[in-house]
Amino acid sequence: MSSAGADGETTPHRPILAIVVALILYGSLYPWQFQARHYGRNPLWILLHTWPSSFDRYLVWDVGVNITLYVPLGIFGFLAVSERASRVVRILAPLALALALSASIEMLQLFDDSRQCSLADVASNAMGAAVGIAAGALYRVKLQRLLARRGTASPLRPSGALLLLACWLGYQLFPLFPVWGRTNLVNRLAALKTVSAVSPVDTLVVFAEWLAVACLLESIRKTMLKTKPNGVLALLLLLVPARLLIASRTLAWSDIVGAAAAYAAWLCLPRLWMRRAVPVLLTGALILGELSPFHFAAQNGARAFNWVPFRGLFSSTWQDGFVVLFRKSFWYGSVLWLWRASGRSLAWTTAVAAAALFVLERVQVYLPGRTPEITDSVLAVLMGVLLWLLRDA
């Protein structure tokens, strides 16, 4: 087998293809609010008769977006097919996948109030896949060598640090759906509170979060194409203003101030001192966050404690619920990971964290506006188990 073929056997083409398909499905069907409808014709017949009657700048924009969206599917679909297959199969298989995926999504959109079924979308998606297939065929050897490099493929190999970074990115970017328009941007900027209204506790929590992210990046620097953590951290700072363009998300001054202060501290303060301080800092910030705003009610004003895990998550909107789940998973997992990195036992740290969270949640029965429940303690235990399973990754 040629060197290119040997490299192709070790590259993560199929996992990347699966991720691309999952992202296309998610973005195309968001916000996943379907309604039962009865049409006089079957969905395929309707799809085949939805070619646009006129072209305008909005249609041109949609065509461009759809082509771009399916280019990665074409590239990794081509690379994912075994090199033992004929060239015709390697071309037709990803093209058939693109057509089937696009047509299925368009027909599902018939049952979504916020979407429209369009045969033009299927055509532009197939065109994008064809462009990707051509790129995959032309640059196959270069792409396989790039993807076969240890630094490129390693982020697909699970580890505790990567799990926590994924949770943090989920918190920053979920629901992963952009909203455009100058009016939206102006309204969100106007919604920012004045600097004088910045919450010290919220700013401290964000500050500690970003320093924890820096520690996680430093621990996996050898698996990120030898890129220095400082550079990656600087790029991640762009996620802060990016919230202005993400559906159902808001931006507060505490996010801006906390992130900027953490980056400055990481650059200016001694690195050894920072590694020792971050576990204490994140733990302390989370304790203050659990007890904020420190306005305790009287005994007769206490709220009921919820013993059903994740009940609050399921009772909230799914977008808000996942944002909270991602953030708390990062919080508690990072506390465990940081203390373990400082030499503490993971089992001991998990037990202490779960017990401390239980006590803090019990205290929250006297805090107005809070939801005291067993969920946080259970989540800390679950994150401890996941980190134990990934301890050798």
Secondary structure, 3 states (H helix, E strand, C coil): CCHHHHHHHHCCHHHHHHHHHHHHHHHHHCCCCECCCCCCCCHHHHHHCCCCCCCCHHHHHHHHHHHHHHHHHHHHHHHHCCCCCCHHHHHHHHHHHHHHHHHHHHHHHHHECCCCCCHHHHHHHHHHHHHHHHHHHHCHHHHHHHHHCHHHHHHHCCCHHHHHHHHHHHHHHCCCCECCCHHHHHHHHHCCCCHHHCCHHHHHHHHHHHHHHHHHHHHCHHHCCCCCHHHHHHHHCCHHHHHHHECCCCCCHHHHHHHHHHHHHHHHCCHHHHHHHHHHHHHHHHHHHHHCCCCCCCHHHCCCCECCCCHHHHHCCHHHHHHHHHHHHHHHHHHHHHHHHCCCCHHHHHHHHHHHHHHHHHHHHHCCCCCCECHHHHHHHHHHHHHHHCCCC
